Amino acid sequence: MPRRPKSVCRQAGCGALLDKPGHCEKHTRVRQTADMQARGTAHERGYTSTWAKARAGYLAKHPLCVHCMEEGRAVAASVVDHIINHKLKAALDSGDAAAITKAKTLFWASESNWQPLCKTHHDRKTATEDGAFGRRADNAD
């Protein structure tokens, strides 16, 4: 079979040749580090011990994944998903009082913004909506 021609790293000015399109190892690490710093820690995103207690209580009341139930299967939920992304860290970083209030409301939303999901469905939703697994969201604000 013919071999694919080498691709150039997508980082402007790099010029490293790669076996497949994308970024070279150096620029992949730089992007991942920047993304992780922008994302913040779980605590910075609002996932505190208070959240852990609320999550445990919610999963006790809602033990099955809603997407699996729609598919006719009974699978235990392990994640409490925020239906509408709260973006709490971004709001806190902005300092905008209205954005912070909105984000906190979406985060805690008296359970109306929560849904129980299995890890598979949560990972799929996150990857689709938020650009997870090392990819940036297409519609990032």
Backbone as a chain_set.jsonl record, in Angstrom:
{"seq": "MPRRPKSVCRQAGCGALLDKPGHCEKHTRVRQTADMQARGTAHERGYTSTWAKARAGYLAKHPLCVHCMEEGRAVAASVVDHIINHKLKAALDSGDAAAITKAKTLFWASESNWQPLCKTHHDRKTATEDGAFGRRADNAD", "coords": {"N": [[0.84, -1.19, 0.0], [0.411, 2.282, -0.665], [2.198, 4.809, 1.123], [1.136, 7.348, 3.342], [1.677, 10.826, 2.804], [3.867, 12.872, 4.794], [2.664, 15.114, 7.372], [2.525, 18.562, 8.33], [3.093, 20.021, 11.518], [0.34, 21.536, 13.156], [0.699, 23.823, 14.603], [1.376, 27.188, 14.344], [4.263, 28.179, 12.645], [5.841, 26.025, 13.475], [6.59, 23.603, 11.921], [7.376, 20.912, 12.215], [7.518, 17.569, 11.034], [4.997, 15.138, 10.7], [3.559, 11.838, 11.087], [0.824, 11.674, 10.886], [-1.945, 13.992, 10.482], [-2.109, 16.858, 12.681], [-0.93, 18.034, 15.859], [2.514, 18.349, 16.843], [4.369, 16.408, 19.296], [5.402, 18.123, 21.282], [3.808, 20.485, 21.035], [1.294, 19.405, 21.45], [1.43, 18.715, 24.155], [1.744, 21.291, 25.246], [-0.697, 22.5, 24.554], [-2.485, 20.805, 25.93], [-1.73, 21.305, 28.59], [-2.367, 24.035, 28.822], [-5.131, 23.891, 28.394], [-5.913, 22.36, 30.634], [-5.202, 24.094, 32.718], [-6.92, 26.225, 32.189], [-9.332, 24.936, 32.561], [-9.33, 24.26, 35.282], [-9.314, 23.019, 38.712], [-11.315, 20.351, 40.14], [-12.497, 21.293, 42.466], [-12.35, 24.066, 42.051], [-14.19, 24.227, 40.026], [-16.529, 23.882, 41.339], [-17.127, 21.465, 42.521], [-17.303, 20.445, 45.404], [-17.09, 19.239, 48.85], [-19.661, 19.605, 49.716], [-21.08, 19.346, 47.356], [-20.505, 16.644, 46.857], [-21.963, 15.36, 48.86], [-24.58, 16.143, 48.164], [-24.744, 14.974, 45.647], [-24.51, 12.233, 46.273], [-26.882, 11.847, 47.747], [-28.771, 12.441, 45.758], [-28.263, 10.409, 43.852], [-28.997, 8.245, 45.4], [-31.741, 8.564, 45.497], [-32.339, 8.507, 42.811], [-31.448, 6.035, 41.207], [-30.961, 4.931, 38.639], [-29.699, 5.178, 35.286], [-30.92, 7.651, 33.154], [-30.822, 7.718, 30.344], [-30.218, 5.079, 29.648], [-32.529, 3.864, 30.612], [-34.379, 4.921, 28.799], [-33.593, 3.488, 26.618], [-34.521, 1.066, 27.279], [-33.15, -0.408, 29.163], [-31.887, -1.311, 32.385], [-29.605, 0.298, 34.06], [-27.21, 1.079, 36.468], [-26.825, 4.379, 37.678], [-23.98, 6.462, 37.888], [-23.113, 8.977, 37.857], [-23.993, 12.343, 38.437], [-25.342, 14.414, 36.272], [-25.149, 17.72, 34.977], [-27.677, 19.061, 33.258], [-27.902, 21.419, 31.709], [-24.971, 23.053, 31.024], [-23.156, 24.532, 33.614], [-20.889, 26.226, 33.84], [-19.461, 27.355, 35.997], [-16.832, 27.972, 36.959], [-15.807, 29.664, 34.953], [-17.578, 31.8, 35.198], [-17.023, 32.646, 37.826], [-14.347, 33.379, 37.485], [-14.695, 35.535, 35.778], [-15.828, 37.484, 37.356], [-18.235, 38.735, 37.106], [-21.194, 39.539, 38.552], [-23.841, 38.864, 37.834], [-23.444, 36.742, 36.039], [-22.227, 34.915, 37.754], [-24.288, 34.423, 39.586], [-26.178, 33.234, 37.851], [-24.722, 30.951, 37.043], [-24.364, 29.634, 39.508], [-27.004, 29.097, 40.106], [-27.668, 27.337, 38.003], [-25.896, 25.305, 38.683], [-26.734, 24.393, 41.223], [-29.544, 24.423, 41.102], [-31.872, 23.309, 42.464], [-32.092, 20.549, 41.892], [-33.446, 20.449, 39.474], [-31.911, 20.776, 37.25], [-30.403, 18.553, 37.101], [-29.47, 15.198, 36.199], [-29.491, 11.641, 36.431], [-26.857, 9.652, 35.264], [-25.167, 6.928, 33.612], [-21.655, 6.173, 33.464], [-20.809, 5.804, 30.809], [-22.826, 7.073, 29.203], [-22.615, 9.664, 30.257], [-19.974, 10.363, 29.572], [-20.182, 10.303, 26.794], [-22.068, 12.354, 26.34], [-20.679, 14.555, 27.389], [-18.417, 14.619, 25.696], [-19.635, 15.18, 23.272], [-20.991, 17.644, 23.707], [-19.263, 19.348, 25.171], [-16.709, 19.183, 24.165], [-14.846, 17.28, 25.151], [-12.259, 14.94, 26.253], [-9.721, 15.867, 25.496], [-10.248, 17.388, 23.275], [-11.176, 20.534, 21.969], [-14.149, 22.395, 22.547], [-16.418, 22.93, 19.865], [-18.18, 25.007, 19.91], [-17.277, 26.804, 21.806], [-17.582, 29.404, 24.205]], "CA": [[0.0, 0.0, 0.0], [1.188, 3.527, -0.639], [2.255, 5.48, 2.417], [0.594, 8.702, 3.399], [2.743, 11.813, 2.946], [3.962, 13.476, 6.124], [1.927, 16.365, 7.592], [3.238, 19.552, 9.125], [2.431, 20.365, 12.783], [-0.633, 22.607, 12.967], [1.095, 25.014, 15.359], [1.981, 28.173, 13.45], [5.707, 28.368, 12.734], [6.563, 24.86, 13.998], [7.22, 22.921, 10.804], [7.718, 19.515, 12.476], [6.816, 16.641, 10.163], [4.285, 14.114, 11.461], [2.995, 10.735, 10.301], [-0.599, 11.946, 10.661], [-2.241, 15.402, 10.757], [-2.309, 17.265, 14.072], [0.16, 18.786, 16.478], [3.647, 17.544, 17.266], [4.299, 16.031, 20.711], [5.647, 19.317, 22.107], [2.656, 21.389, 21.014], [0.175, 18.691, 22.059], [1.582, 18.889, 25.605], [1.506, 22.704, 25.564], [-2.151, 22.727, 24.464], [-3.144, 20.089, 27.017], [-1.445, 22.029, 29.826], [-3.162, 25.269, 28.797], [-6.535, 23.512, 28.567], [-6.111, 21.937, 32.02], [-5.159, 25.288, 33.564], [-8.153, 26.976, 31.956], [-10.435, 24.157, 33.126], [-9.265, 24.365, 36.737], [-9.506, 21.8, 39.49], [-12.718, 20.022, 40.417], [-12.957, 22.215, 43.517], [-12.554, 25.38, 41.421], [-15.393, 24.14, 39.184], [-17.71, 23.799, 42.201], [-17.34, 20.116, 43.029], [-16.794, 20.451, 46.772], [-17.672, 18.198, 49.698], [-21.101, 19.857, 49.727], [-21.572, 18.719, 46.132], [-20.399, 15.188, 47.011], [-23.103, 14.93, 49.683], [-25.798, 16.329, 47.367], [-24.669, 13.972, 44.592], [-24.814, 10.925, 46.868], [-28.311, 11.837, 48.054], [-29.52, 12.4, 44.499], [-28.124, 9.076, 43.267], [-29.778, 7.31, 46.222], [-33.15, 8.732, 45.099], [-32.443, 8.272, 41.363], [-30.321, 5.12, 41.017], [-30.797, 4.411, 37.284], [-29.353, 6.1, 34.193], [-32.13, 8.0, 32.399], [-30.661, 7.358, 28.931], [-30.34, 3.62, 29.559], [-33.948, 3.54, 30.788], [-35.023, 5.242, 27.525], [-33.223, 2.407, 25.704], [-35.126, -0.154, 27.78], [-32.197, -1.141, 29.995], [-31.743, -0.817, 33.761], [-28.182, 0.404, 34.374], [-26.996, 1.978, 37.603], [-26.219, 5.687, 37.422], [-22.824, 6.731, 38.739], [-22.789, 10.386, 37.671], [-25.08, 13.319, 38.396], [-24.996, 15.313, 35.177], [-25.855, 18.995, 34.847], [-28.304, 19.045, 31.939], [-27.367, 22.627, 31.084], [-23.647, 23.305, 31.578], [-23.198, 25.698, 34.506], [-19.711, 27.075, 33.598], [-19.257, 28.095, 37.241], [-15.474, 28.516, 37.057], [-15.701, 30.798, 34.029], [-18.337, 32.903, 35.793], [-16.25, 33.15, 38.968], [-13.154, 34.043, 36.95], [-15.078, 36.806, 35.146], [-16.181, 38.462, 38.383], [-19.542, 39.299, 36.771], [-22.146, 39.075, 39.568], [-24.997, 38.242, 37.18], [-22.992, 35.454, 35.507], [-21.994, 34.039, 38.904], [-25.607, 34.03, 40.087], [-26.75, 32.309, 36.878], [-23.965, 29.704, 37.098], [-24.684, 28.951, 40.766], [-28.377, 28.601, 39.975], [-27.606, 26.148, 37.16], [-25.165, 24.257, 39.39], [-27.523, 23.839, 42.33], [-30.9, 24.377, 40.527], [-32.813, 22.447, 43.192], [-32.155, 19.265, 41.202], [-34.156, 20.493, 38.188], [-30.907, 20.764, 36.193], [-29.606, 17.344, 37.289], [-29.994, 13.929, 35.712], [-28.587, 10.534, 36.73], [-26.345, 8.983, 34.069], [-24.049, 5.992, 33.757], [-20.426, 6.816, 32.991], [-20.774, 5.768, 29.342], [-23.676, 8.132, 28.661], [-22.077, 10.963, 30.65], [-18.79, 10.636, 28.744], [-20.65, 10.586, 25.44], [-22.687, 13.687, 26.361], [-19.617, 15.532, 27.604], [-17.608, 14.702, 24.479], [-20.442, 15.801, 22.223], [-21.37, 19.02, 24.009], [-18.238, 20.183, 25.781], [-15.402, 18.999, 23.555], [-13.99, 16.605, 26.129], [-11.239, 13.995, 25.819], [-8.609, 16.562, 24.876], [-10.676, 18.221, 22.154], [-11.825, 21.779, 22.367], [-15.54, 22.491, 22.079], [-16.582, 23.707, 18.645], [-18.979, 26.201, 20.184], [-16.82, 27.392, 23.085], [-17.83, 30.849, 24.238]], "C": [[0.876, 1.24, 0.0], [1.126, 4.168, 0.739], [1.709, 6.892, 2.287], [1.761, 9.689, 3.503], [2.722, 12.429, 4.352], [3.172, 14.782, 6.157], [2.775, 17.282, 8.451], [2.427, 19.838, 10.382], [1.526, 21.569, 12.563], [-0.297, 23.882, 13.734], [1.826, 25.962, 14.412], [3.477, 28.293, 13.704], [6.484, 27.148, 13.185], [7.306, 24.129, 12.884], [7.627, 21.475, 11.041], [6.883, 18.612, 11.57], [6.26, 15.482, 10.983], [3.758, 13.038, 10.537], [1.513, 10.931, 10.019], [-0.878, 13.402, 11.041], [-2.472, 15.674, 12.242], [-1.162, 18.117, 14.557], [1.285, 17.836, 16.849], [3.535, 17.293, 18.771], [4.467, 17.255, 21.624], [4.405, 20.201, 22.174], [1.386, 20.721, 21.538], [0.228, 18.873, 23.564], [1.278, 20.328, 26.023], [0.012, 23.0, 25.558], [-2.887, 22.05, 25.603], [-2.94, 20.801, 28.349], [-2.285, 23.299, 29.906], [-4.64, 24.965, 29.017], [-6.826, 23.123, 30.011], [-6.087, 23.14, 32.97], [-6.428, 26.109, 33.403], [-9.343, 26.263, 32.592], [-10.466, 24.282, 34.64], [-9.488, 23.026, 37.42], [-10.997, 21.548, 39.69], [-13.283, 20.98, 41.46], [-13.229, 23.602, 42.934], [-13.81, 25.391, 40.548], [-16.65, 23.922, 40.0], [-17.947, 22.45, 42.831], [-16.646, 19.941, 44.383], [-17.399, 19.295, 47.559], [-19.191, 18.378, 49.803], [-21.738, 19.214, 48.496], [-21.561, 17.196, 46.284], [-21.574, 14.643, 47.822], [-24.411, 15.037, 48.894], [-25.874, 15.27, 46.269], [-25.066, 12.594, 45.13], [-26.304, 10.802, 47.189], [-29.163, 11.721, 46.804], [-29.46, 11.011, 43.868], [-28.87, 8.023, 44.084], [-31.253, 7.364, 45.835], [-33.385, 8.369, 43.634], [-31.309, 7.341, 40.942], [-30.061, 4.66, 39.581], [-30.518, 5.506, 36.264], [-30.597, 6.372, 33.343], [-32.013, 7.621, 30.925], [-30.772, 5.849, 28.728], [-31.803, 3.207, 29.708], [-34.716, 3.836, 29.507], [-34.749, 4.154, 26.486], [-33.771, 1.059, 26.166], [-34.205, -1.007, 28.632], [-32.144, -0.509, 31.38], [-30.264, -0.865, 34.129], [-28.019, 1.428, 35.485], [-26.33, 3.273, 37.157], [-25.049, 5.865, 38.379], [-22.445, 8.205, 38.709], [-24.069, 11.213, 37.757], [-24.647, 14.374, 37.393], [-25.793, 16.602, 35.282], [-26.378, 19.055, 33.416], [-27.827, 20.242, 31.119], [-26.052, 22.938, 31.785], [-23.644, 24.599, 32.382], [-22.062, 26.684, 34.278], [-19.409, 27.962, 34.812], [-17.871, 28.72, 37.333], [-15.316, 29.739, 36.164], [-16.425, 32.022, 34.594], [-17.574, 33.501, 36.969], [-15.015, 33.903, 38.504], [-13.494, 35.411, 36.348], [-15.375, 37.896, 36.168], [-17.535, 39.112, 38.156], [-20.599, 38.701, 37.711], [-23.34, 38.358, 38.944], [-24.625, 36.86, 36.64], [-22.763, 34.45, 36.636], [-23.321, 33.533, 39.452], [-26.245, 33.003, 39.163], [-26.05, 30.952, 36.967], [-24.27, 28.922, 38.378], [-26.095, 28.375, 40.73], [-28.392, 27.332, 39.129], [-26.908, 24.998, 37.882], [-26.051, 23.583, 40.423], [-28.988, 23.652, 41.971], [-31.907, 23.424, 41.173], [-33.118, 21.153, 42.434], [-32.885, 19.31, 39.854], [-33.181, 20.48, 37.01], [-30.01, 19.523, 36.295], [-30.282, 16.153, 36.644], [-28.987, 12.83, 36.041], [-28.171, 9.835, 35.433], [-25.304, 7.936, 34.454], [-22.82, 6.688, 33.17], [-20.37, 6.87, 31.47], [-21.598, 6.899, 28.741], [-23.149, 9.513, 29.044], [-20.865, 11.319, 29.794], [-19.188, 10.996, 27.32], [-21.244, 11.99, 25.358], [-21.618, 14.767, 26.492], [-18.78, 15.712, 26.344], [-18.352, 15.427, 23.371], [-20.649, 17.289, 22.472], [-20.214, 19.911, 24.44], [-16.853, 20.015, 25.176], [-14.421, 18.314, 24.482], [-12.973, 15.694, 25.456], [-10.135, 14.686, 25.034], [-8.98, 17.405, 23.675], [-11.347, 19.475, 22.7], [-13.239, 21.806, 21.798], [-15.605, 23.359, 20.829], [-17.287, 25.023, 18.913], [-18.57, 26.853, 21.499], [-17.063, 28.896, 23.074], [-16.632, 31.567, 24.761]], "O": [[1.954, 1.25, 0.594], [0.114, 4.075, 1.433], [1.82, 7.53, 1.24], [2.731, 9.422, 4.212], [1.678, 12.489, 5.001], [3.021, 15.466, 5.145], [3.636, 16.829, 9.205], [1.198, 19.892, 10.323], [1.898, 22.512, 11.865], [-0.941, 24.912, 13.535], [2.789, 25.568, 13.754], [3.908, 28.485, 14.841], [7.71, 27.224, 13.273], [8.534, 24.049, 12.912], [8.183, 20.853, 10.135], [5.694, 18.854, 11.362], [6.944, 14.92, 11.838], [3.533, 13.28, 9.351], [0.996, 10.415, 9.028], [-0.137, 13.986, 11.831], [-2.973, 14.815, 12.967], [-0.51, 18.822, 13.787], [1.049, 16.663, 17.135], [2.7, 17.9, 19.441], [3.755, 17.397, 22.617], [3.998, 20.618, 23.258], [0.489, 21.41, 22.022], [-0.792, 19.151, 24.194], [0.626, 20.554, 27.042], [-0.492, 23.675, 26.455], [-3.803, 22.629, 26.186], [-3.868, 20.893, 29.152], [-2.854, 23.6, 30.956], [-5.325, 25.691, 29.737], [-7.86, 23.504, 30.56], [-6.867, 23.195, 33.921], [-6.955, 26.633, 34.385], [-10.258, 26.911, 33.103], [-11.545, 24.401, 35.221], [-9.811, 22.029, 36.774], [-11.829, 22.42, 39.44], [-14.425, 21.426, 41.344], [-14.223, 24.239, 43.282], [-14.423, 26.441, 40.352], [-17.734, 23.789, 39.432], [-18.887, 22.298, 43.611], [-15.56, 19.369, 44.481], [-18.131, 18.472, 47.007], [-19.92, 17.4, 49.963], [-22.807, 18.61, 48.587], [-22.515, 16.531, 45.879], [-22.114, 13.584, 47.503], [-25.249, 14.137, 48.947], [-26.946, 14.731, 45.994], [-25.859, 11.882, 44.514], [-26.913, 9.765, 46.928], [-30.156, 10.994, 46.785], [-30.475, 10.492, 43.404], [-29.327, 7.021, 43.534], [-31.938, 6.342, 45.84], [-34.487, 7.974, 43.256], [-30.314, 7.798, 40.381], [-29.025, 4.047, 39.326], [-31.037, 6.617, 36.368], [-31.249, 5.441, 32.871], [-33.01, 7.239, 30.312], [-31.357, 5.395, 27.744], [-32.267, 2.304, 29.012], [-35.621, 3.08, 29.153], [-35.56, 3.922, 25.589], [-33.523, 0.033, 25.533], [-34.448, -2.201, 28.806], [-32.337, 0.698, 31.522], [-29.732, -1.922, 34.467], [-28.615, 2.505, 35.448], [-25.393, 3.261, 36.359], [-25.121, 5.466, 39.541], [-21.559, 8.637, 39.447], [-25.104, 10.825, 37.214], [-23.707, 15.131, 37.633], [-26.972, 16.583, 35.633], [-25.593, 19.096, 32.469], [-27.4, 20.091, 29.974], [-26.018, 23.071, 33.008], [-24.078, 25.641, 31.891], [-22.249, 27.88, 34.502], [-19.139, 29.155, 34.675], [-17.741, 29.874, 37.74], [-14.745, 30.745, 36.586], [-15.936, 33.145, 34.479], [-17.486, 34.722, 37.098], [-14.672, 34.945, 39.062], [-12.682, 36.334, 36.399], [-15.201, 39.083, 35.891], [-17.944, 39.963, 38.945], [-20.864, 37.499, 37.667], [-23.801, 37.348, 39.477], [-25.401, 35.913, 36.77], [-23.071, 33.267, 36.488], [-23.461, 32.346, 39.749], [-26.795, 32.007, 39.632], [-26.712, 29.914, 36.965], [-24.419, 27.7, 38.344], [-26.345, 27.294, 41.262], [-29.05, 26.356, 39.489], [-27.29, 23.84, 37.712], [-26.115, 22.356, 40.495], [-29.623, 22.756, 42.526], [-32.707, 22.803, 40.473], [-34.27, 20.726, 42.353], [-32.934, 18.296, 39.158], [-33.588, 20.2, 35.882], [-28.969, 19.458, 35.641], [-31.508, 16.095, 36.549], [-27.779, 13.044, 35.947], [-29.013, 9.473, 34.612], [-24.645, 8.047, 35.488], [-22.947, 7.684, 32.457], [-19.931, 7.869, 30.9], [-21.117, 7.611, 27.859], [-23.225, 10.442, 28.24], [-20.743, 12.456, 29.34], [-18.599, 11.889, 26.711], [-20.96, 12.732, 24.418], [-21.654, 15.775, 25.786], [-18.468, 16.841, 25.965], [-17.759, 16.201, 22.62], [-20.5, 18.103, 21.56], [-20.188, 21.098, 24.113], [-15.907, 20.652, 25.638], [-13.269, 18.738, 24.582], [-12.849, 15.685, 24.231], [-9.663, 14.162, 24.026], [-8.118, 18.074, 23.105], [-11.992, 19.46, 23.748], [-13.49, 21.302, 20.703], [-14.937, 24.39, 20.739], [-17.037, 26.026, 18.243], [-19.41, 27.389, 22.221], [-16.795, 29.577, 22.084], [-16.643, 32.793, 24.866]]}, "num_chains": 1, "name": "protein.A"}
